[in-house]
Amino acid sequence: YPFHNMLNHVLSGIFSGNGVVTKCSEHTSWSSVYFHSICRAALEVNGFDPELIQLCTGMAETGKALVECPHIDKIFFTGSPDVGRHVMKGCAPHLKPVVLELGGKDAMVFCDDVKLKDVIPWAMRGCFQNCGQNCCGVERLFVYESIVQDFIKAMVDKVRNLRQGCPLTENFVDCGAMVMDQQCTLVQGLVDDAVAKGATVHCGGKRNTSNGGQFYEPTLLSGVTTEMRIWKEEVFGPIMCVITVPGDNDDTCVRMVNDCSFGLGSSVYSASTSRSLAIGSQFNTGMFTANDFGVNYLIQSLPFGGVKESGFGRFAGPEGLRGCCLERSIVVDRIPGVRTSIPGPIDYPMDTKQGMGFGKGLIKLFYGDGLWVKVKGIVDLIKYA
């Protein structure tokens, strides 16, 4: 992600004719310097000035300086909603446009007509890819009531057998560490709150101290309800939250999914594609996939972004490139020798009665409803010419 988050905006910026300044997270400074050198080398090898792109490392004050700099024309920010609000505040004095890609709490829905063996791999990938540290990762898994117990039973061994460790020293690792140690503390607080309010931990639910690092065990949590913090707050960790959809009711499912302040991505799995689309079309999210997951991120010709607390604006796709441009409306005469002129009746100074009559005739001709109205417009134009 440190590579993609940099490269995506560098590509969009320079392909649309801009110079790009990147301020990386203070937690990814080392890797960002390395990735930035690759980008500069690519520009130089292809005959372009490597100074087109710049990298700033540092803490919050570095980002603040860039956001408030009057020479920066537009801001693309990826981060939390709270920091996103500060970015907007910094842009406001200059009326500087900003694209915000903020948190996510993506929903994945399994309808009652799915085959569990087909959807279980998607649940595992959605919840545990990159140890759950994925902006469009699955944070809410809605499973229809008639299949939820079978689903949980099948998932316990799957989640419990995930191998955790450092991929630099071990050959077989499914989940690595958390990027920030404080994230482990945050995740633990969310799990503890859920358990205190009635949720069940089937496996995991605590730090993994056997590896000597900042690891959190892959966790399977069920019985998640609306009064729990984990229903509302972004987890950004290896937690599979199973939520039961009562009565296998599609309308109830839609209401439950939309009961969230975030709105990035979503997906619905059903034996019927039309049913998936009917349910997903009612989600208040920026992206939706039917019987698939995360492919929006893979297909770079699609715009990426969310709504509500997940931000606004889009990157990638034609929309993302256009967003890096200053759009202008330009009009020229297309027919050689033909130039636009001001008709005499409406040229200043003008006779009011004649000018109004001529103007009304133009309106009838251009916008009149039906042939007869247009003919009357032509008559008025002749009359008041």
N, C-alpha and C positions, 0 to 999 in steps of 0.2 A: 504493500500500500504506500509506503513512502516514495517508491519509484513512480507508481502510477499517478499518485496525487500531484507529483511534480510534472511528470512528462505530459499528462493530459492537457494541462493548462499552458505549458510551454508550446506544445504543438498547435493548439488552438490560437494562441497569441501570435506566433511568428507566421503561421499559415495565413492569417488574416491581416498581416502587415504591421504588427506591433513589436515593440520590445517588451520583455517580460522580466519582472523582478519577483522572485519567489522568497517568501519568508517561511521556512520550515518550522515544524514543531521543535521545541527545545529537546524533546526526547528522541529526535531522529537526526540530529545534527551530523553525526559521523557519516551515516549512510547517504544523507542528502548531498554532502560535499562530494562524495564519490560519484553519485548519479549525475550531479550537475556537471562534473568534469566530462562525463560521457556525452552529454548534450552539447557542450561547447566544442568537443572534439568533432562531433558529427557536423556541426555548422562549419567549422574550419576546413575539414576535408572536402566539403562540397562547395567551397568558395565563398562562404558567407562570414561576416564579422562575428566572432564568438562573443563580442561584447553586447550583442543583442539580448543576451540573457544574463541575469545576475542573480546571485543567491545571498540572502541575509540570514545569518544565524543569530540567536539571542533569545531573550525572554519577552515578556509582554510589551515592554517599552519599545522594543524593536518593531513589533507589529503595529503598535500604536502610531509610531512615527511614519510608517509607510501609509497607513490608512489616512492619516491627516495631511499627508504631503500634497500640496496643490498641483504638483506635476504628474501625479498618478491619475490616469483617466478613469479607471474602473477597478473594482475589487472583486475577486473571487475568493470566498472564504469557505473552508471546510473545518467544522468544529462543533462546539456545543451551542445550544440555543442561547445560553447566558452570554457567552462571549460574542455570539452573533449580534446580539442587541448592542453591545459595546461598539462593534464594528459599524453598525448602522449609525450610531450616534456620532462616531468619528467622521463618517462620510457626509453627514447632514449639512454642516456649514458650507461645504463646497457643492452641495446637490450632486454628489458623486454617485453614479449607479453602482449597485452591488448585487452580486449573486451569492445566495447563502445556501450551502449544502450542510444541513445541521443533523441533529440526531434522528434516529429511526427506532421504531418499535414494530417491525414488520410482522404481519399476520400470515400464517400458512394454514389453510383450511383443508381438512380431510372429510369429505362427505361420506354418508353411510354406504354409498355404492362402490367405494374404492376397494381394490385388493391390497391388503396390508403389505404383502411382500413387495409390491411395486412402489409403495409410497414411503416405506421405512427408510430406504437409502436417501430420499430427499429430505426427510426430517433430520437425519444425522448430518447431512452436508449443510443444511440450512442453519442448524443450531451450533455446530461445533467447528465449522471451517474457521481457520485462523484463531482457534480457541474462543470463538464467539465475538472476536473483536473485528466486527465487520458492520459498516454503516447500514447495509441492506441485509444483514443477517436476520434469521427468524428469531424473534423474541416472544411471540405468542403463537402457540400451536393449538388451533381450534379443532377438536376432534368430536365428531357427532356421537351422541350418547350411546347408540346401539353398538358401536365398535370401540368405545374408549377403553373399556377394561381389557379387551384383547390387545389393543394397541399398547397399553402400558405394560402388560405382561411380556409382550414381545420386545419392548424397548429396554427393559431393565438389564438384561444380560448384554445387550448391545452397548449401552452407555457404560456399564460397569467394566467392560473389557477394553475400553479405549485405553491406549498406551500413552502415557504422558512422560515427557522428559525433554532434554535438550537435543535437537536434531543435529547439532554439530558434533555430538559425542556418541550418539546412539543411532543405529540403523533403522529401527522401527519405532517411529513416533507418530501418533495421531494428533495429539494436542500438546502444544508447547506452553510457554509461560505467558503471563500477563505482561504487557509492555510497562505498566506502572504499578508499583507495589500498592499504592493507595487504592487502585481499582479493586484489588483483592478485598480490601477492607470495605469498600462500597458494596461489592457483590455480597459479601457476608452479611452486611446489614440488611440488604433486601431479602435474602433467604431467611434470615432469622425472623424478620418481621412477618413474612408469609407463613412460616411455621407457627408463630405465636397466634396467628389469626385463622389457623385451621388447615393450612396446606400440608401435604405429605411429601417428605423427601424419600425417594425410593433408593437412591444411591448418590454418593458425593455429598455435597452440602457443606464442605469445609475446605480450608487450605490443604494443599498437598505438601507436607513438610519433608517427605522422603527424598526429594531432589535437591534440597538446600537452596532453593531459589524462590522466586515469586510466582508460584504455581497455585491454581485453584482447580480442584477436582471437577471433572465433567459431572454434571448434576442433572438428575431427572426429578422434576417437581410437578405434582399434580394437585388438583383441588384449588387452583388459583382463582380468586374472586376479586370483585371490583374494589373492595375496601383495602386491599393490600397494596403497598407501595410498588411492588414488582409489576402490578397491573398497569401502573401509570408511568413509572420512571424507566429510563433506558438502563439496561443491564450492562451491555458490552462485555460479556463474559460467557463462559461455557455452561449456560443454564438452559435446559429444555423445559419450558413452562407449558404444561398441558392443561388446556381449558376445555371443559365439557360443554357442548352445544346441546341444550335440553330439547328433547322431543324430536331430534333430527330436523329441526325447522330452519329452512333457509332464511326466512325473514328475521328470525331471532339471531341467526348467525351474523347477518349484515349489521344489525343494531349493536351486537357485541364488538364486532371488528371496528366499527366507527366510534365506539366509546373510548376514544384515545386522543390525546392532544397532538400526537405525531401522525404523519401521513406520508411516508416515503414509498416503500414498495409493498406488494401483497401478492398472494397466489392462492388459487383454489384448485383442488384436485377432485375430479369426479369422473365416473365412467361416461358421462355425457358432457361433451365439450360445450354444448349450448347451455347446459345448466351451470357450468363453471363461469361462462361469460355472463349469464344472467345475474349470478351472485356478485361476481367481481366488478361488474359495471356500476354497482351501487356503492362501492367502497370509495371513501374520500381519501384517496392516495394519489401520488404523482405517477405511480407505475403499477402495472398489474400483469401477471402472467397466468395463463390457463394451463394447468397440468405441467408446469415448469417452474423453475426457481432461478432468480438472479441473472437470467439471460439478458435483461436490460443492460446490465453492466458490461456484458461481453460484446454486444452488438453496438459498435461505436457509431453507427449511423442513426441510432436512436437517441433522443434527448434524455438526459438523466437529471432527476431532481424531484422534490417533494412539495407538500403543501403543509399548512398549519405550522406546528413547531419544528417541522423538518425543513423549513425554509421556503425559498421561492427563487425563480429563475432556473435556467437550464444550462448545462454544459454538455458537450458532445453532440453529434448530429449536425445537420444544417443549422438548426436553431442555435446551437452553441457557437458555431463559427460566426453566424450573423450577429450574435450578441457581442462579439469582439470587434464589430465594425461600427462606424458612425454612419447610420443610414440617412440618406438624403433623397429627396424627391427632385428630379431634374426633368424638365420638359423642353423639347426642341421641335421645331417645325420639321415634319418628315417629308413633305412633298416639295421638291425643288420649285422655286419661283412663287410659292404660295406662302404668304405671311399673314399672321393674325392682325386684324385692324379693328379699331373701335367704330361700330356703325354710327353714322351721322346722328340719328335721333337720340342716342344716349351719350354723345360726345359733349363734354363741357365747353362752354355753358349751353344748357339745353332747355327746350320748352318742356315744362313738367308734364303737361297733358300728353304731348306727343311721345315723350320718353317713357312714361308709365304705360301707355298703350302698346308701344313697341316691346317693352319688357314683358308685359303680360302675354303678348303673342309668342315671344321666345319660350316662356314657361310652358304654354300650352303645347307648342311644337315639340319640345324636348321631353316633357314629363306628363303630357296629357294621357288620360286613360281612354284608349280607343282611337280608331282612325278618324272619326268625326271631330273629336276635340282637336286633334292635330291639324286637320284641315282648317278649322276655325282659327287656329294659331297662325297658319300661313296667311289667311285672309287679313288678320290683324296686322301682321308684319307688312303686308302690301299697303294697307290703309294708312299706317302711321310712318311709313318709310320717308 
